Amino acid sequence: MSLIPRTTRENIEAQGFCGLNDKTYAQINYPLRMSPAICMTWAAVGTALASPTILWALAPFAALGAILPGHPFDVLYNYGLRHLFGTPALPRYGVRRRFACALATLMVVAAAWGFQAGMPMVGYIVGWSLVAAAFVNVSTGFCYTLVHSPHVLRQGGLRVTWLPNPAQKRSPLASRYV
């Protein structure tokens, strides 16, 4: 019997964390949501206050999540909380998760620019869209961006190859996302 529901495993695999055992998936399921939760809260405050300053302050952290093999906010878990709970460190981010961080960075920048340029409607639409997408990820583990972006990019003529190591076991649902 599996330690986690099939959909939970598939949601984590869709983010590029493939080939792990059920115990590891169960242990990292909620910790993987911590960085998106912090970013979601930060973006919600910045959007609610229509504050380009708050949103610009978030942009470097979101960008580092796209560039580095882990999000800067994961440090809170990897070097602190995981020791309290006796759980493993979060795996390194692959292309899929970093792509989601890159899209979030673009949205944060667009919202900040909208507020700064005197176009608050742009800031509100983009900012609350980011908060909504992050909320889905934080509350369910499902990353809307990673599921639909490859299809949109392919329609634009781009070749998307987000395949993990072929030797790694992948679920059929996770295979649909690449």
Phi, psi and omega in degrees: 000138182283147179280343182226155176295152181302320181295326178295314177301315182294322178296320179290318178296324179297336178274001175099004179265083186251158173079016179264161178275166183301322180298317179294316177302317180296322183284331182260355183308304182281321177301329177295342181269352184295311180298314175299327179293318178296314179297319179299314180296316180298314180294324179295317178296313180298321180288316180300323180271358184052045186255107176295329181298314179296318181290319177298326179292333178281329186307315179298324179293317177297318180295321178295329175295332178277333186266317185275164178284004176200158180281144179304327180287343176294340178301324179302320179280308187298326183252004181222283188300323183296331178289328177291324183265351181067037181248164182285162174293155177291142177293162177296146178286136174264190183299319185297309183294322179291326176297318177299320177295323178296317177295321177297322177300314179300320180291320178297314180297317180296319179294315179299316180297319179302314179293319182291325183275006178080022176241073186298331180297321176298314179300316180293315182296311181291317181298312181288332174296318177297314180299318180296315179296319179293324179298319178299315180296315183293321185276333184237341186086355180275127180255099182304318182302315184286336180282320187260337181300317180301323180293318179295316180296321179295323178297330178277003177091006180271144177271123182249117179233084180258042183276133174286181177308125183301338180285345182280142178286132179231147178281157179299323180293318179297328180294332180294337187275000183250000000 
